[in-house]
Amino acid sequence: MRVGIWDNFLWANFGRFADRLEELLRTDIGVARVVRFAGAETTSNNWNRISDTDWNAFVTQIDTAIVGLGA
């Protein structure tokens, strides 16, 4: 299984969380590959569009993705 982690810059410490998540995915679950993707910064709900090329490069490398967290 190949898992993607998408960081959309909404959570300042997401990188630290994603580092730990990637470690757990590899060691505890046995995920073969973790692909990290950073994109779509936002200010006041105005999203910068991710290019089709960048998005396709991400999704063609993975089987499933973690794309957001809520609190």
C-alpha contacts under 8 A as a table, 3 or more apart, distances in Angstrom:
res1	aa1	res2	aa2	distance
1	M	31	V	5.45
1	M	32	A	5.69
1	M	33	R	6.93
1	M	62	I	7.73
1	M	63	D	6.24
1	M	64	T	7.99
2	R	31	V	6.28
2	R	32	A	5.89
2	R	33	R	4.74
2	R	34	V	5.84
2	R	35	V	7.46
2	R	61	Q	7.24
2	R	62	I	4.75
2	R	63	D	5.17
2	R	64	T	6.73
3	V	31	V	7.17
3	V	33	R	6.37
3	V	34	V	4.92
3	V	35	V	6.25
3	V	62	I	5.42
3	V	63	D	6.00
3	V	64	T	5.13
3	V	65	A	5.34
3	V	66	I	7.51
4	G	34	V	5.65
4	G	35	V	4.61
4	G	36	R	5.76
4	G	37	F	7.22
4	G	58	F	7.62
4	G	59	V	7.79
4	G	61	Q	7.98
4	G	62	I	5.78
4	G	63	D	7.71
4	G	64	T	6.22
4	G	65	A	4.31
4	G	66	I	6.14
4	G	67	V	7.97
5	I	18	A	7.25
5	I	34	V	7.28
5	I	35	V	6.22
5	I	36	R	4.89
5	I	37	F	6.12
5	I	65	A	5.72
5	I	66	I	4.94
5	I	67	V	6.13
6	W	36	R	6.06
6	W	37	F	4.73
6	W	38	A	5.80
6	W	39	G	7.48
6	W	65	A	7.32
6	W	66	I	6.29
6	W	67	V	4.90
6	W	68	G	7.19
7	D	10	L	7.77
7	D	14	F	6.94
7	D	15	G	7.54
7	D	36	R	7.54
7	D	37	F	6.06
7	D	38	A	4.69
7	D	39	G	6.46
7	D	67	V	7.15
7	D	68	G	7.62
8	N	11	W	7.86
8	N	38	A	5.92
8	N	39	G	5.23
8	N	40	A	5.32
8	N	41	E	5.90
8	N	42	T	8.00
8	N	68	G	7.85
9	F	12	A	6.54
9	F	14	F	7.48
9	F	38	A	7.41
9	F	39	G	7.26
9	F	40	A	7.32
9	F	41	E	5.68
9	F	42	T	7.58
10	L	41	E	7.43
10	L	42	T	7.41
11	W	14	F	5.25
12	A	15	G	7.65
13	N	16	R	5.55
13	N	17	F	6.61
14	F	17	F	4.94
14	F	18	A	5.92
15	G	18	A	5.00
15	G	19	D	6.12
16	R	19	D	5.14
16	R	20	R	6.55
17	F	20	R	5.32
17	F	21	L	6.10
18	A	21	L	4.84
18	A	22	E	5.88
19	D	22	E	5.23
19	D	23	E	6.33
20	R	23	E	5.05
20	R	24	L	6.27
21	L	24	L	5.12
21	L	25	L	6.06
22	E	25	L	5.07
22	E	26	R	6.22
22	E	34	V	6.52
23	E	26	R	5.31
23	E	27	T	6.05
24	L	27	T	5.22
24	L	28	D	5.22
24	L	29	I	6.77
25	L	28	D	5.88
25	L	29	I	5.03
25	L	30	G	6.21
25	L	31	V	5.51
25	L	34	V	7.93
26	R	29	I	5.89
26	R	30	G	4.76
26	R	31	V	4.80
26	R	32	A	6.73
26	R	33	R	7.54
26	R	34	V	7.84
27	T	30	G	5.61
27	T	31	V	7.73
31	V	34	V	7.18
34	V	62	I	7.99
35	V	58	F	7.54
35	V	61	Q	7.35
35	V	62	I	7.17
37	F	58	F	6.75
39	G	50	I	6.55
40	A	47	W	6.03
40	A	48	N	5.21
40	A	49	R	6.21
40	A	50	I	5.97
41	E	47	W	6.27
41	E	48	N	6.06
42	T	45	N	5.83
42	T	46	N	5.45
42	T	47	W	4.74
42	T	48	N	6.53
43	T	46	N	5.48
43	T	47	W	7.09
50	I	54	D	6.65
50	I	55	W	6.46
51	S	54	D	5.28
51	S	55	W	6.20
52	D	55	W	5.09
52	D	56	N	5.88
53	T	56	N	5.26
53	T	57	A	6.11
54	D	57	A	5.13
54	D	58	F	6.40
55	W	58	F	5.17
55	W	59	V	6.26
56	N	59	V	5.20
56	N	60	T	5.88
57	A	60	T	5.66
57	A	61	Q	6.80
58	F	61	Q	5.66
58	F	62	I	7.09
59	V	62	I	5.51
59	V	63	D	7.79
62	I	65	A	7.14
